[in-house]
Amino acid sequence: MQTVEVTQGQNGYPQGIYEAIVFDSIEELKEHAETNSGYMAMLRRRDGWHFFENRGKFYGKSLLDLPQSETEFSLTTKPETAKEDAWNLIVGNYENIGQYLADCWVSVKDISEAISILENLQKRIDEIVEIADQPCRIIFDWNNQVVDTVLRLESTSYSYDVWTYQLAFIPDADYN
């Protein structure tokens, strides 16, 4: 357990500073919230900023409950379904690899390029299956074709792009 400083100012500007309490696990955070007056909140901080911003109350059970943004390619999976989930995320609504390659073939110039596409596809699926050794949410960087962020069930923070997101407890007495 430790404290972080939160600003009410915009763009990280220090205004109306108060403290929030952060924990190493979601269970510790929930236990603290049940026995103290205050609420769980989602904070965020841009790279290079000192202060966090309060993004509002958090009602979920874990970070896996966060809503998916419209531009995010992600999946919430578990070990039993990881391979199928990875296929659906990466390949989409294609029923088989033949259909997928047929659509890709328009831009593929020779068989070695088709083999490379298949090898990369298998590599990405294998990577997701390996990561999904427990329930998690995987955010995929579609432009670079790599896993960008992994949210674990017990996590209280993660980074995505230039932002760090942190679940925290805001005591009632400190919030104006």
PyRosetta script that sets phi, psi and omega in degrees:
from pyrosetta import init, pose_from_sequence

init()
pose = pose_from_sequence("MQTVEVTQGQNGYPQGIYEAIVFDSIEELKEHAETNSGYMAMLRRRDGWHFFENRGKFYGKSLLDLPQSETEFSLTTKPETAKEDAWNLIVGNYENIGQYLADCWVSVKDISEAISILENLQKRIDEIVEIADQPCRIIFDWNNQVVDTVLRLESTSYSYDVWTYQLAFIPDADYN")
pose.set_psi(1, 133.7)
pose.set_omega(1, 174.9)
pose.set_phi(2, -150.3)
pose.set_psi(2, 169.8)
pose.set_omega(2, 179.9)
pose.set_phi(3, -110.6)
pose.set_psi(3, 150.9)
pose.set_omega(3, 173.7)
pose.set_phi(4, -129.2)
pose.set_psi(4, 158.2)
pose.set_omega(4, 179.5)
pose.set_phi(5, -95.7)
pose.set_psi(5, 136.4)
pose.set_omega(5, -178.4)
pose.set_phi(6, -119.9)
pose.set_psi(6, 137.5)
pose.set_omega(6, 178.1)
pose.set_phi(7, -107.4)
pose.set_psi(7, 148.8)
pose.set_omega(7, 172.4)
pose.set_phi(8, -93.7)
pose.set_psi(8, -5.9)
pose.set_omega(8, 179.7)
pose.set_phi(9, -75.9)
pose.set_psi(9, 161.1)
pose.set_omega(9, 178.6)
pose.set_phi(10, -85.5)
pose.set_psi(10, 151.9)
pose.set_omega(10, 175.4)
pose.set_phi(11, 57.5)
pose.set_psi(11, 33.3)
pose.set_omega(11, 177.0)
pose.set_phi(12, 78.4)
pose.set_psi(12, 6.4)
pose.set_omega(12, -179.3)
pose.set_phi(13, -68.8)
pose.set_psi(13, 132.5)
pose.set_omega(13, -177.6)
pose.set_phi(14, -73.0)
pose.set_psi(14, 105.5)
pose.set_omega(14, 179.9)
pose.set_phi(15, -149.3)
pose.set_psi(15, 129.0)
pose.set_omega(15, 179.5)
pose.set_phi(16, 59.4)
pose.set_psi(16, 48.0)
pose.set_omega(16, -175.1)
pose.set_phi(17, -65.9)
pose.set_psi(17, 136.0)
pose.set_omega(17, 172.8)
pose.set_phi(18, -143.1)
pose.set_psi(18, 167.9)
pose.set_omega(18, -177.4)
pose.set_phi(19, -102.4)
pose.set_psi(19, 148.1)
pose.set_omega(19, 172.6)
pose.set_phi(20, -124.5)
pose.set_psi(20, 153.6)
pose.set_omega(20, -179.7)
pose.set_phi(21, -106.1)
pose.set_psi(21, 129.2)
pose.set_omega(21, 178.4)
pose.set_phi(22, -114.8)
pose.set_psi(22, 152.9)
pose.set_omega(22, -175.0)
pose.set_phi(23, -129.5)
pose.set_psi(23, 161.3)
pose.set_omega(23, 179.9)
pose.set_phi(24, -78.4)
pose.set_psi(24, -23.5)
pose.set_omega(24, -179.0)
pose.set_phi(25, -135.4)
pose.set_psi(25, 156.2)
pose.set_omega(25, 179.7)
pose.set_phi(26, -66.7)
pose.set_psi(26, -33.0)
pose.set_omega(26, 179.5)
pose.set_phi(27, -64.6)
pose.set_psi(27, -43.4)
pose.set_omega(27, 177.4)
pose.set_phi(28, -61.8)
pose.set_psi(28, -42.1)
pose.set_omega(28, 179.3)
pose.set_phi(29, -62.1)
pose.set_psi(29, -47.1)
pose.set_omega(29, -179.1)
pose.set_phi(30, -64.6)
pose.set_psi(30, -41.0)
pose.set_omega(30, 177.9)
pose.set_phi(31, -61.1)
pose.set_psi(31, -43.1)
pose.set_omega(31, 179.4)
pose.set_phi(32, -64.6)
pose.set_psi(32, -41.0)
pose.set_omega(32, -179.0)
pose.set_phi(33, -65.8)
pose.set_psi(33, -32.5)
pose.set_omega(33, -179.7)
pose.set_phi(34, -72.8)
pose.set_psi(34, -26.6)
pose.set_omega(34, -174.2)
pose.set_phi(35, -107.9)
pose.set_psi(35, 1.5)
pose.set_omega(35, -178.6)
pose.set_phi(36, -132.2)
pose.set_psi(36, 157.4)
pose.set_omega(36, -179.8)
pose.set_phi(37, -85.3)
pose.set_psi(37, 120.6)
pose.set_omega(37, -178.3)
pose.set_phi(38, 155.7)
pose.set_psi(38, -159.1)
pose.set_omega(38, -178.7)
pose.set_phi(39, -149.9)
pose.set_psi(39, 159.5)
pose.set_omega(39, 174.2)
pose.set_phi(40, -84.2)
pose.set_psi(40, 139.9)
pose.set_omega(40, -178.1)
pose.set_phi(41, -137.2)
pose.set_psi(41, 157.3)
pose.set_omega(41, 172.2)
pose.set_phi(42, -99.7)
pose.set_psi(42, 121.5)
pose.set_omega(42, 176.8)
pose.set_phi(43, -106.6)
pose.set_psi(43, 158.4)
pose.set_omega(43, 171.7)
pose.set_phi(44, -143.9)
pose.set_psi(44, 153.1)
pose.set_omega(44, 179.1)
pose.set_phi(45, -144.1)
pose.set_psi(45, 132.0)
pose.set_omega(45, 177.8)
pose.set_phi(46, -78.8)
pose.set_psi(46, 148.7)
pose.set_omega(46, 176.4)
pose.set_phi(47, -52.5)
pose.set_psi(47, 131.4)
pose.set_omega(47, 179.0)
pose.set_phi(48, 93.4)
pose.set_psi(48, -13.6)
pose.set_omega(48, 178.7)
pose.set_phi(49, -85.5)
pose.set_psi(49, 150.8)
pose.set_omega(49, 173.6)
pose.set_phi(50, -88.6)
pose.set_psi(50, -42.4)
pose.set_omega(50, -173.3)
pose.set_phi(51, -92.0)
pose.set_psi(51, 147.2)
pose.set_omega(51, 171.0)
pose.set_phi(52, -88.2)
pose.set_psi(52, 158.5)
pose.set_omega(52, 170.6)
pose.set_phi(53, -109.1)
pose.set_psi(53, 144.6)
pose.set_omega(53, 177.0)
pose.set_phi(54, -88.1)
pose.set_psi(54, 119.1)
pose.set_omega(54, -178.8)
pose.set_phi(55, -95.5)
pose.set_psi(55, 3.1)
pose.set_omega(55, 176.1)
pose.set_phi(56, 117.4)
pose.set_psi(56, 173.0)
pose.set_omega(56, -178.8)
pose.set_phi(57, -65.3)
pose.set_psi(57, 147.3)
pose.set_omega(57, 177.7)
pose.set_phi(58, -113.0)
pose.set_psi(58, 121.4)
pose.set_omega(58, -176.1)
pose.set_phi(59, -107.4)
pose.set_psi(59, -3.9)
pose.set_omega(59, -176.1)
pose.set_phi(60, -76.0)
pose.set_psi(60, 173.7)
pose.set_omega(60, 177.3)
pose.set_phi(61, -90.4)
pose.set_psi(61, -25.3)
pose.set_omega(61, 179.4)
pose.set_phi(62, -160.1)
pose.set_psi(62, 176.6)
pose.set_omega(62, 177.7)
pose.set_phi(63, -64.4)
pose.set_psi(63, -18.9)
pose.set_omega(63, 178.3)
pose.set_phi(64, -67.2)
pose.set_psi(64, -16.7)
pose.set_omega(64, 179.6)
pose.set_phi(65, -85.2)
pose.set_psi(65, -2.9)
pose.set_omega(65, 179.9)
pose.set_phi(66, -62.7)
pose.set_psi(66, 141.6)
pose.set_omega(66, 177.2)
pose.set_phi(67, -68.4)
pose.set_psi(67, 148.3)
pose.set_omega(67, 178.9)
pose.set_phi(68, -85.4)
pose.set_psi(68, 134.0)
pose.set_omega(68, 177.4)
pose.set_phi(69, -74.5)
pose.set_psi(69, 161.1)
pose.set_omega(69, -177.9)
pose.set_phi(70, -67.0)
pose.set_psi(70, -22.7)
pose.set_omega(70, -178.1)
pose.set_phi(71, -100.0)
pose.set_psi(71, -0.3)
pose.set_omega(71, -175.8)
pose.set_phi(72, -90.1)
pose.set_psi(72, 132.2)
pose.set_omega(72, 171.6)
pose.set_phi(73, -101.6)
pose.set_psi(73, 105.9)
pose.set_omega(73, -177.9)
pose.set_phi(74, -144.6)
pose.set_psi(74, 165.6)
pose.set_omega(74, 174.1)
pose.set_phi(75, -143.5)
pose.set_psi(75, 146.2)
pose.set_omega(75, 171.8)
pose.set_phi(76, -105.9)
pose.set_psi(76, 124.1)
pose.set_omega(76, -171.5)
pose.set_phi(77, -142.0)
pose.set_psi(77, 176.3)
pose.set_omega(77, 176.5)
pose.set_phi(78, -144.6)
pose.set_psi(78, 165.8)
pose.set_omega(78, -173.0)
pose.set_phi(79, -53.8)
pose.set_psi(79, -38.9)
pose.set_omega(79, -175.4)
pose.set_phi(80, -66.4)
pose.set_psi(80, -28.2)
pose.set_omega(80, -174.3)
pose.set_phi(81, -118.2)
pose.set_psi(81, 9.0)
pose.set_omega(81, -172.5)
pose.set_phi(82, -59.4)
pose.set_psi(82, -42.5)
pose.set_omega(82, -177.0)
pose.set_phi(83, -65.4)
pose.set_psi(83, -45.6)
pose.set_omega(83, 178.4)
pose.set_phi(84, -65.6)
pose.set_psi(84, -41.8)
pose.set_omega(84, 178.6)
pose.set_phi(85, -62.9)
pose.set_psi(85, -41.4)
pose.set_omega(85, 178.7)
pose.set_phi(86, -63.1)
pose.set_psi(86, -44.0)
pose.set_omega(86, 178.0)
pose.set_phi(87, -57.6)
pose.set_psi(87, -48.0)
pose.set_omega(87, -178.0)
pose.set_phi(88, -64.1)
pose.set_psi(88, -35.8)
pose.set_omega(88, 178.3)
pose.set_phi(89, -68.7)
pose.set_psi(89, -47.6)
pose.set_omega(89, -172.0)
pose.set_phi(90, -83.2)
pose.set_psi(90, -44.5)
pose.set_omega(90, -175.1)
pose.set_phi(91, -91.6)
pose.set_psi(91, -25.0)
pose.set_omega(91, 176.8)
pose.set_phi(92, 82.0)
pose.set_psi(92, -136.5)
pose.set_omega(92, -172.1)
pose.set_phi(93, -90.8)
pose.set_psi(93, 14.6)
pose.set_omega(93, 176.5)
pose.set_phi(94, -72.2)
pose.set_psi(94, 136.2)
pose.set_omega(94, -178.0)
pose.set_phi(95, -79.7)
pose.set_psi(95, -25.5)
pose.set_omega(95, 179.6)
pose.set_phi(96, -152.3)
pose.set_psi(96, 168.5)
pose.set_omega(96, -176.2)
pose.set_phi(97, -65.2)
pose.set_psi(97, -28.2)
pose.set_omega(97, 178.8)
pose.set_phi(98, -62.7)
pose.set_psi(98, -45.2)
pose.set_omega(98, 177.9)
pose.set_phi(99, -64.0)
pose.set_psi(99, -40.9)
pose.set_omega(99, 179.6)
pose.set_phi(100, -60.7)
pose.set_psi(100, -47.8)
pose.set_omega(100, -179.5)
pose.set_phi(101, -67.1)
pose.set_psi(101, -34.6)
pose.set_omega(101, 179.1)
pose.set_phi(102, -60.3)
pose.set_psi(102, -41.7)
pose.set_omega(102, 176.7)
pose.set_phi(103, -68.9)
pose.set_psi(103, -37.1)
pose.set_omega(103, 178.9)
pose.set_phi(104, -70.8)
pose.set_psi(104, -27.6)
pose.set_omega(104, -171.7)
pose.set_phi(105, -58.5)
pose.set_psi(105, -26.5)
pose.set_omega(105, 179.4)
pose.set_phi(106, -56.2)
pose.set_psi(106, -38.4)
pose.set_omega(106, -178.5)
pose.set_phi(107, -99.0)
pose.set_psi(107, -6.7)
pose.set_omega(107, -178.8)
pose.set_phi(108, -85.9)
pose.set_psi(108, 130.5)
pose.set_omega(108, -174.6)
pose.set_phi(109, -94.9)
pose.set_psi(109, -26.5)
pose.set_omega(109, 179.2)
pose.set_phi(110, -153.3)
pose.set_psi(110, 174.2)
pose.set_omega(110, -175.3)
pose.set_phi(111, -64.7)
pose.set_psi(111, -33.2)
pose.set_omega(111, 179.7)
pose.set_phi(112, -65.2)
pose.set_psi(112, -33.1)
pose.set_omega(112, 176.5)
pose.set_phi(113, -70.1)
pose.set_psi(113, -37.7)
pose.set_omega(113, 176.6)
pose.set_phi(114, -63.9)
pose.set_psi(114, -41.0)
pose.set_omega(114, 177.8)
pose.set_phi(115, -63.6)
pose.set_psi(115, -41.1)
pose.set_omega(115, 178.2)
pose.set_phi(116, -61.7)
pose.set_psi(116, -40.5)
pose.set_omega(116, 177.4)
pose.set_phi(117, -60.8)
pose.set_psi(117, -45.5)
pose.set_omega(117, 179.7)
pose.set_phi(118, -64.9)
pose.set_psi(118, -41.4)
pose.set_omega(118, 179.0)
pose.set_phi(119, -63.5)
pose.set_psi(119, -42.9)
pose.set_omega(119, 178.6)
pose.set_phi(120, -65.3)
pose.set_psi(120, -39.7)
pose.set_omega(120, 177.8)
pose.set_phi(121, -61.1)
pose.set_psi(121, -47.3)
pose.set_omega(121, 179.5)
pose.set_phi(122, -63.9)
pose.set_psi(122, -38.5)
pose.set_omega(122, 179.3)
pose.set_phi(123, -62.0)
pose.set_psi(123, -43.9)
pose.set_omega(123, 179.8)
pose.set_phi(124, -66.0)
pose.set_psi(124, -43.5)
pose.set_omega(124, 179.3)
pose.set_phi(125, -63.3)
pose.set_psi(125, -44.2)
pose.set_omega(125, 178.4)
pose.set_phi(126, -61.1)
pose.set_psi(126, -39.9)
pose.set_omega(126, 179.5)
pose.set_phi(127, -61.9)
pose.set_psi(127, -43.9)
pose.set_omega(127, 179.8)
pose.set_phi(128, -66.6)
pose.set_psi(128, -41.7)
pose.set_omega(128, 178.6)
pose.set_phi(129, -61.6)
pose.set_psi(129, -40.4)
pose.set_omega(129, 179.5)
pose.set_phi(130, -65.9)
pose.set_psi(130, -40.2)
pose.set_omega(130, 179.7)
pose.set_phi(131, -66.5)
pose.set_psi(131, -36.0)
pose.set_omega(131, -173.1)
pose.set_phi(132, -81.2)
pose.set_psi(132, 48.9)
pose.set_omega(132, 177.0)
pose.set_phi(133, -78.6)
pose.set_psi(133, -4.8)
pose.set_omega(133, 175.1)
pose.set_phi(134, -154.1)
pose.set_psi(134, 164.9)
pose.set_omega(134, 178.9)
pose.set_phi(135, -55.6)
pose.set_psi(135, 134.0)
pose.set_omega(135, -177.8)
pose.set_phi(136, -158.9)
pose.set_psi(136, 168.0)
pose.set_omega(136, 173.1)
pose.set_phi(137, -118.8)
pose.set_psi(137, 127.2)
pose.set_omega(137, -176.4)
pose.set_phi(138, -112.6)
pose.set_psi(138, 123.7)
pose.set_omega(138, 176.6)
pose.set_phi(139, -100.7)
pose.set_psi(139, 124.6)
pose.set_omega(139, -172.6)
pose.set_phi(140, -103.7)
pose.set_psi(140, 129.1)
pose.set_omega(140, 175.3)
pose.set_phi(141, -83.2)
pose.set_psi(141, 99.6)
pose.set_omega(141, -173.1)
pose.set_phi(142, -66.5)
pose.set_psi(142, -36.4)
pose.set_omega(142, -178.7)
pose.set_phi(143, -64.6)
pose.set_psi(143, -40.5)
pose.set_omega(143, -177.9)
pose.set_phi(144, -99.8)
pose.set_psi(144, -1.3)
pose.set_omega(144, 176.4)
pose.set_phi(145, 57.8)
pose.set_psi(145, 44.4)
pose.set_omega(145, 178.6)
pose.set_phi(146, -137.6)
pose.set_psi(146, 159.8)
pose.set_omega(146, 172.9)
pose.set_phi(147, -72.6)
pose.set_psi(147, 126.3)
pose.set_omega(147, -177.2)
pose.set_phi(148, -96.1)
pose.set_psi(148, -47.0)
pose.set_omega(148, -174.2)
pose.set_phi(149, -142.8)
pose.set_psi(149, 141.9)
pose.set_omega(149, 175.5)
pose.set_phi(150, -122.5)
pose.set_psi(150, 123.0)
pose.set_omega(150, 176.8)
pose.set_phi(151, -102.9)
pose.set_psi(151, 118.5)
pose.set_omega(151, 178.5)
pose.set_phi(152, -90.7)
pose.set_psi(152, 156.4)
pose.set_omega(152, -178.3)
pose.set_phi(153, -56.1)
pose.set_psi(153, -39.0)
pose.set_omega(153, -175.9)
pose.set_phi(154, -91.5)
pose.set_psi(154, -3.4)
pose.set_omega(154, -176.1)
pose.set_phi(155, -66.1)
pose.set_psi(155, 150.5)
pose.set_omega(155, 173.2)
pose.set_phi(156, -118.8)
pose.set_psi(156, -3.3)
pose.set_omega(156, 178.6)
pose.set_phi(157, -150.8)
pose.set_psi(157, 159.6)
pose.set_omega(157, 173.6)
pose.set_phi(158, -160.8)
pose.set_psi(158, 163.2)
pose.set_omega(158, 177.2)
pose.set_phi(159, -118.8)
pose.set_psi(159, 141.6)
pose.set_omega(159, 177.4)
pose.set_phi(160, -147.0)
pose.set_psi(160, 123.8)
pose.set_omega(160, -177.9)
pose.set_phi(161, 61.6)
pose.set_psi(161, -121.3)
pose.set_omega(161, -178.9)
pose.set_phi(162, -102.3)
pose.set_psi(162, 12.4)
pose.set_omega(162, -174.3)
pose.set_phi(163, -115.4)
pose.set_psi(163, 143.3)
pose.set_omega(163, 168.8)
pose.set_phi(164, -110.5)
pose.set_psi(164, 126.7)
pose.set_omega(164, 178.9)
pose.set_phi(165, -106.9)
pose.set_psi(165, 139.7)
pose.set_omega(165, -174.6)
pose.set_phi(166, -142.1)
pose.set_psi(166, 125.4)
pose.set_omega(166, 169.8)
pose.set_phi(167, -77.7)
pose.set_psi(167, 139.9)
pose.set_omega(167, -176.8)
pose.set_phi(168, -148.8)
pose.set_psi(168, 166.7)
pose.set_omega(168, 173.7)
pose.set_phi(169, -107.0)
pose.set_psi(169, 128.2)
pose.set_omega(169, 177.9)
pose.set_phi(170, -107.3)
pose.set_psi(170, 110.0)
pose.set_omega(170, 177.8)
pose.set_phi(171, -66.7)
pose.set_psi(171, 141.2)
pose.set_omega(171, -179.9)
pose.set_phi(172, -56.5)
pose.set_psi(172, -40.0)
pose.set_omega(172, -175.3)
pose.set_phi(173, -65.2)
pose.set_psi(173, -25.1)
pose.set_omega(173, -176.4)
pose.set_phi(174, -93.1)
pose.set_psi(174, -11.3)
pose.set_omega(174, -175.9)
pose.set_phi(175, -96.4)
pose.set_psi(175, 126.5)
pose.set_omega(175, -178.8)
pose.set_phi(176, -96.2)
pose.dump_pdb("model.pdb")
